[in-house]
């Protein structure tokens, strides 16, 4: 794992408390594209982190086994979801039986894998006709205030602004859908969500505190009651293998 991927272990509690969940419509799309109801399905949630997606899949009736490589993230997963099983491993080396799963999910985690390894591993552990579902939950840059904030973050880190293309395993013939949703949260929760991202974790507390302090002042002008409406777009990619 990269230093950036490992940065989450030291901030697992912040990650779990601050990161958004996923809308029911996302799981409706997963069922529609895979042709398989989640209820009763054997699902491995890979790169499960603190279990945000795992818990929602379980709530839909799936039999979920979480796979997580990080010490801190796995510990937070066990604290938050003691009834859900989690094993240590990653998408490049799945500690799972061959042909044992109906669905593999990667919520915010496929980009941490090496597709030359993770694609064959996905094919190995899925039953014939099983499916791979990858998704990313991003703040929606079509919303003006989000686009402006994204520009400031891009300048801070010297990276392009906007949603960045993500490498697809083209040989799988993925189908893509977008699901838009929003949530209303306190301004401090929005800033904590930003701080839980790997770029800010590597930046360190002084730099993150300086940036989020300036953002608080800007956003209070837009949201004087201290409640922010975050708009999201979930990019879902599914392949039946």
Steps between C-alpha positions, in 0.01 A plus 500: 500500500614855434577758768187685388282191544649430843428856615142400583607265780599786730171680435253211493265648761487833313437313174213300647337800665535738205468312172158488333304183451327399177139544382257211459488583129861385464415152624191493280732561202740228617213252507372614160841478328604170658158338464539367855306605811725599786283315748668167562791573264851406609691830480866582565552872564866558415691793644214527744659767716289563807202317354284780360401302189515162675235604752269633228539181295422299813190715560381403151516135602838406349727248673806726520861412561724808522862501381724778636882531497553782750554446872322815615214471254437134586502583872245777446290264286488247785411771751221644284360172365577217744245268338658519152797282407818667372817331378837654419604526136474716191369483146830379359512203739148403602491257794181347359392163363487449126151538356349578838332837442210644305627858514824687568466867595767767509363815663758777452777239488563360149756775427723357775537173307723384214250389232754251361451313829158608623313410179619134501427483873147628442444239230634230730279564802176573315268217407413465129260785427611692809561873481756763584373842614729801537382839617626843603307764692615851402378846587314621192708764314194617304395682821671844493619519861637145482683579174654811657614304805641231274704766317648616830588143598653437157719811534609394849621161381604593146260259331228541235156606623179310429420131491804312379480201264551167672666204338251232401572131444379528140516126440206455737254703291382721783163675490496847660219680681492824698288551810454850640399569858559752779517534875465793743766505772662749739779707349755347738398153380561609141847627593575179689401304188757698300765443767443122485628479141847363443644820350415694816615219727841514333500880506492485879300672770643858473442527124159334521394726786605810305305391190185392683501816710494711183228276355287542811506876460410479129221248544339683790429781254312251280345298783454744790296250702803268505330221304653393168320310227756270341407373153657177381533298184568129540670344198411130489669250268379140481617194309341156500776244463 
